[in-house]
Amino acid sequence: MPAGWAYLDTAATAQKPQVVIDAITRGYDTTYATVHRGVYQRSADMTLAYEAARERVARFIGAASPNECVFVRGATEGINLVAQCWAVTQLKAGDRILLSLLEHHSNIVPWQMVAERMGVGIDVIPLTADHAIDLDAMAAMIRPEHKLVALAHVSNVTGAVLDARRAADIAHRNGARLLLDGCQAVARIAVDVQALDCDFYVFSGHKLYGPTGIGVLWGRAELLEAMPPYQGGGAMIDKVSFERTTYAPPPARFEAGTPHIVGVLGLHAAIDYVDGIGLGAIHAHETALVHAAREALRGFNSVTLYGPEESAGIVSFAIEGVHPHDIGTILDEGHVAIRAGHHCAQPLMDALGIPATARASFGVYNSPGDVEAFARGIERVTRIFG
């Protein structure tokens, strides 16, 4: 982090630790080669490193096998892959998909595309009073027609943590599959996909202190094996002829073309970094900063807070009479970086009756001093706007 800056936008993308930068530099500098193709030693070594990263991902999220972990560009691509390879082949007209009011656009738009194409309906779970997904409402509204439930494990706006196992139990009792968007979760809380009992899990590397352009889709082995690919090219094939092509088994089936090799190495380093600190310690650290930030904001009568008290690393708020963009601009003048806008969650903003919020989000590198700088910036905003 540049000296003198309070970076409070980790929910958008995390700053990178030196070990990740070093892994990326090494990957391009002294060890770079293609994977899965070369017979020479350097390529073989890079292939081993690439697949070791897949094994590391599997251990990190509790997957039964590395082959359940597909490397994608990010959570957005992972959700689109499930939409195009599972939903399009498994759903039929009259089926329904269940989402929630607080979903990121990446967990809304792909399902709308499926709905338009397949004649599928979409229903929306409301929120509790403190802006978390209302699982009691989910249990009451789910029906046999619902074949898929897709929910955020942690909200990128409110920081609300989903009781994911309960959501899975509700979905499975009604014969539905559950996809979890884990973008905001994997860097903040321990994730075990088997214990959560979900069917698909997606996350992006850049929110986990890793590089951009790399992410993971985890899926149950039997689901991945039944899914056709949606991209064709090198590495995803078994045998190609002009008469017929057969495909490789998962995960290769879904990884057409030359992959983001060095991004995978950076993701491996990022997971090691996070595990070295410990997700329990990270969550406790971020929770303390959230509590401090919420207490500071309560000192201003004009501030409205959103989300539950026990949120994971994220605080969203509004100041009466001040546009969030103005809040962000004034804080920036004091070297405090926050996010201002709809956070790719316009339906949630509509439900809250506001166009946007300001959002402070914390990471392992933040300190109580950053919260103090944030509070000083908010005090300046209220002074300027009276």
Disulfide bonds with the S-S distance in Angstrom:
none
